[in-house]
Amino acid sequence: MDAKLIEELRQKYSKNPPEGMTSNLIKNMTDSDLLDMHYFLTEDDDLDDDEFEEGFYIDFF
């Protein structure tokens, strides 16, 4: 794991914690939990507003 990235994420989320979390919770998270949280908070950031994720969709009319 990249210790510099983890520390940057910890500082970022401590300054502005996600809804339902506190700075104290962020500071006490394991590195793995912090990376998981970051992934789930940013997983769709690379999609445009009108773009769908790849996958199988069923359209009902």
N, C-alpha and C positions, 0 to 999 in steps of 0.2 A: 504494500500500500504506500501511496505517496503521502508522507507525513505533512508536507507543506500544503497539499490540497485539503487534507482533513482539517488542519488548523484554520485555513481560510474559510472553509465551510462552517466550522464551529463558530468562528467569529461573526460570519455573515448572519447565521441563524440565531445567534445569541443577541445580536443587536436588533433583529427584527424577526422574532419567533413566529412560526406558522400559527394559524388560528388554533386555539385549544392547547397550546404549549406555552411554556415559560422559558425565560433565559436559563434558569436554574436546571430545568429538565434537559435542555440542549447541552449545557456544560457537563452534565453527568452521564450523557449517552455514551455507549461504547462506539468505537470507530465504525464498526460494522452497522450498527443501528443508524448512525448519522448518515452513512453512505446510502443505506436503504431509503431513508427518509428523503434525501436529496434526489435520488432516482425517481421516486414516486411523485415528487413535487414538480419535477422537470421533464418527465418522460414524453409529454406531448408538446413541448416547447418548439420542436422543429417542424411541426405541422402548421400549414396555413389554415386560416379560418374555414375555408371551403374544401379542405382536404380531408379525406377519410384515412384511417389507418388501414394498412394492408390486412386482408383477411377475407373471410367468407361472410357475406351478408345476404339475408333473405329479405326480399321486398314484398310486402303484402299490399295488394291493391283492393 
